[in-house]
Amino acid sequence: MSADGRSLGIRLRERDLAAAPAALNLLESSAPADLQQARLLLDELSPQALGGEPAGHLIGLTGPPGAGKSTLLSALARELRERERTVAILAVDPSSRRSGGSLLGDRARIEHDPADRGLLIRSTAAGQRLGGIAAPTRAAALALAACFDVVIVETVGVGQAETDVADLADTVAVVVQPGSGDALQFIKAGIMEVPDVLVVTKSDLGQVAMKARRDLSAALRSLGASETEVVAVSSLPPAQGVAELLAALERHRARIDVTARRAAGRREAALRSFTLEHGEAALRALGGRRAASARLEAAEDELDERQLVGLLEEQLS
Amino acid sequence: MDSPASPRREKPDRPWMMRTYAGHSTAKASNELYRRNLEKGQTGLSVAFDLPTQTGYDAGDELARGEVGKVGVPIAHRGDMEALMAGIPLAEMNTSMTINATAAWLLALYIVAAESEGVEESVLQGTTQNDIIKEFLARGTYAFPPGPSMRLIADMIAYTVEHVPKWNPINICSYHLQEAGATPVQEIAYSMSNAIAVLDAARERVPSEVMAKVFGRISFFVNAGVRFVEEHAKLRAMGILWEQLGRERYGVSDPSLLRLRYGVQVNSLGLTEAQPENNVQRIVLEMLAVTLGRNARARAIQLPAWNEALGLPRPWDQQWSLRIQQVMAYETDLLEYDDIFEGSKVMDGLVAELLDGARAEMAVVAEHGGAVEAVPYMKAALVDSHRERLRAIESGEQVVVGMNRFTETEESPLTADAEGGILVVDPAVEQQQIENIAAWRAERDEQAVRRALDELATVARGDAGETNLMVPTIAAARAGATTGEWAATLRDVFGSYRAPTGVGEASAAVADADLDELRGEVEALIDVLGRRPKILIGKPGLDGHSNGAEQIAVRARDAGMDVVYEGIRLTPAQIAASALQEGVHVVGLSILSGSHRALIPDVVERLRAEGVQAPVIVGGIIPEQDVAELRAAGVAAVYTPKDFDITGIMRDIVRLVAESAGQGAPAPSGAA
């Protein structure tokens, strides 16, 4: 028995937060009947139906394990709730290659008041997309952005996850701890994209954190990325820097063209989904990556990821 | 030619201190129990506190529900402590308290209670367990983050060394590490690393000339399993490492201060629910591990009761364990000889092997930056070891008589009574304690309490220079503050904390045909559900014994499920909200502390009220006679220590989820 996608979509559009868990169950499902209902749900939340992009601020939070992401997330959520902004957190953890199962442990680290219905935490597994974000999660994030003021997608690590989150989020924040030169090296080597905001955690460490912050700022300037703000935070009580981080995230979003960024992200994501599903050979059959990109560029901005993949698939047959 | 020296000692040794870990219901009931135990020949007290007292909540707090008076005695204020110790000569008594996060507070109450009897703090003898690192690793009754917790410990050490010189301010516990699955090498290495972290923190707080005295006051609380020969070698190895540590790292030279002093509770982990009478011989053999060799003999021993895997032991059950100690001490010839292993090649070889392993593992912990920083590493390593242990039992490689071999049995007369051979705490004690606290508050000088707590907060924030936290803590105890108020004041300043769960880092399962077959069933279930089966695992209430829940979580992942592991100390409302938000297909709850009758039906009710129809399974120490009640409340299955086949439990879960999906019940959870 499948849930009613259309009514769930309408409820989300009307910002009925209680509809979110059921909507997520539907969007994560691959059962044929559910896929159909999920389509109906997403139709209710399309830019046409909404009269624009979903309004919520999509934030990507990523960084190496142990950098303090969950604790920071906890502090960020608290700060947002104090300002009466509704928050949805999608915490993405990797799946085991061997069993396909996953251990989703972030929920245990994020403080949450069960009576507060303005904060939703959903743990999801990355699935086969190793280290990245599964397509249903991307759809879910967009759907939640129609309903919640802020949607934060948290992922572990560098690599696929970081690329995926960059395509999804309006603002990407990378979290590093002081003393770890990795992030700096990755950025310099071009392994990692320059984030929109760089967060140095554990600023209670004092000198070390301040030095890390200075080094990162200098490195970013030398790369010409002077717009990237570097914020130092401490999640230990008394928490410090969380309000500053929030301000930096909001400044970034105010600076960008959200519609254009999301449309570009969807095209990138569609191209990768297509390649993942049909292989490099299929991409070559379309005339290569550039030709496929051009095909997507020609499509309307409003199309979602699935529709874009559909366009490429049409050309295959 | 000299005649060989007599193998006999001129005079037999004095026996170790004999204790029974006891306390339940109320201060008054526990006091009666202590006095009876002392009359029976027990020579020291070992106070078991209930979980609200251990974690710093008063009866009446939402988290305390179902836990008041269960696994120990509730002590909320000075008056409770006075009632607990009434008629017991505190100047002579040696009192051990299993108390950690709130140790400073309970010691303060003990000092103030003694004061009211005219006994000065300088003569008090005893031990506060006070080992917070193992709480993060294994036992779960922490209250504050690591940094402030270590400061509290260091302050207690600095205070007692000066003012309560016969007190052992901390008992470094390897005990709970073994319960969490530690191998002997891990047990030695992690407890020694832990001791280093504590001593290093203390070094910052005391003048250097008293450091040797501080070293001499650190004692250990160890475990002894049924492999008693190796277990004895473990204690000899710990003695060698401890002495080396004292000499090399802390510059101690006085031999009397360099001796490893330890108390023991022998292993509860290996005690079985199946054929529980066999636990008696296990306990006896485990006791040999800590008494046989004079050079590594325990200073104090408490034995578990034969029925601990069934529920709470009764006074008679505990008496049986005390009598085991007395037979060993007074009937056998054990205490008449020098060390019987000296010169044994086997023993020396075992000790050398353990020393090598422990030193290597200590180096790994040091590389992580010491025990505090290495908590996530150690936790993950313990979860892995525990998994290996359970695998060996499941496969039959490790024999547990009566459980995975020789399981044919006659009906046991020991469990035949209506209560199933355990102690059942009257649920009314919770309400009594709530009223007791209300009456206490009505009587006390409210302004004095406020002032004392404000001063505590000031010192905690560091606004009062280097003032030792024990000073305002004792003042607050004297003024009449409650356990919950003391802890809440510090939580406000220090913040709360959730320890790492260790499950995320647990390595993937080894190849296993049973598990492969199960994965096939899980894959098939994905087609039915539309997504991978998702399970929520959590522990309602204050019980911090998460080893079992962690193993279920890891195995569920290895079976191919998506596992939301929520950890410990959850309210029923939190579990229900999580199940809804996460869209899980099944909920697994674990309770070992006896609060299942109050908490589990509440969780089920709240889940259904949220529209979550997912089946609920329960694991833990659940007495047979409570199972029907839980089933009637809507629990789909109950698992107890006799259900050691975890892969079998996983198979049940898959079947449950399939059934619940097939019934055309509303989509698993949260569906509109």
Interface residues (C-beta under 8 A of the other chain):
Chain A: M1 S2 A3 D4 S7 L8 R11 A19 A20 P21 A22 L24 N25 E28 S29 S30 A31 D34 G66 D93 S95 S96 R97 R98 S99 G100 G101 S102 L103 L104 G105 R107 A108 R109 E111 H112 P114 A115 L120 I121 R122 S123 T124 A125 G127 L236 P237
Chain B: P145 G147 P376 V493 F494 G495 S496 R498 T501 V503 G504 A506 A508 A509 L515 R519 V522 E523 I526 D527 L529 G530 R531 R532 A553 V554 A556 R557 D558 A559 G560 M561 D562 V563 V564 Y565 E566 G567 T571 A573 Q574 A576 A577 S578 L580 Q581 E582 G583 G664 P666 A667 P668 S669 G670 A671 A672
